[in-house]
């Protein structure tokens, strides 16, 4: 816990990102939430067809 940042970042990406406050799991969760919201909007919004104009 009280080690230098170089030793923790050598362990991997998640160890180095822990010092910046970024967690890869939260980034994946946020990406999934944005994707789900986008697909929900695409299903809700009415679609315009060429024949309806």
Beta strands, then each sheet from edge to edge (+ up, - down):
end
